[in-house]
Amino acid sequence: MQSKDNPADLINVALDELVRQSCELPGYTTLDAMTASIRTEVNTGLFSRVAARPDRMQRARLKRLLWVDPATRRSEFDRLKDSAGAATLGKFKDRLARLAALDALGPTELWLDGIPPGKVAHFAGEARVTDAADMRKVLNDDKRLTLLISLVHECRTSARDEVVTMFCKRLAALHKKGRERLAEIQSANRAET
């Protein structure tokens, strides 16, 4: 039950358990209220567990992501959501720099240890659709920190995937050019022979 976050999934689990124990089924609004309460309780526990793991400096680095630069009117939080783009050498170097910057924020995999991947994905998705101003308005500090950590974790994972994909594409392009050049040299040598 702790790995599920969608209210419909939680209601289905509750219904399965009630049917299994041959209990009378309550009304939908009762089930909905119960699952919302349980979901809030479980998530609050997860938020507290995750938020207790980073030290004071790491927390400050994460909170700094929400600071909006007055000149550009963008925050690092917004830049986290940027996509990779084409597999050019410049973009490859940018992705490597981005990955280094994300890794410098802290070991998100350790902070999220024991949290179900579905929950992490949900928390990251919630952060992804929220802007920096709305993230600063989240009253629960533990929740805000957990959403940030989840988003940074997913961004680190996708940045690694993007770097590997770009590297493979660059190598494939080099190999293709090498094969073409070899074919040109072989055909030139055949003409001489």
Secondary structure, 3 states (H helix, E strand, C coil): CCCCCCHHHHHHHHHHHHHHCCCCCCCHHHHHHHHHHHHHHHHHHHHHHHHCCCCHHHHHHHHHCCCECCCCCCEHHHHHCCCCCCCCHHHHHHHHHHHHHHHHCCCHHHHCCCCCHHHHHHHHHHHHCCCHHHHHHCCCHHHHHHHHHHHHHHHHHHHHHHHHHHHHHHHHHHHHHHHHHHHHHHHHHHHHC
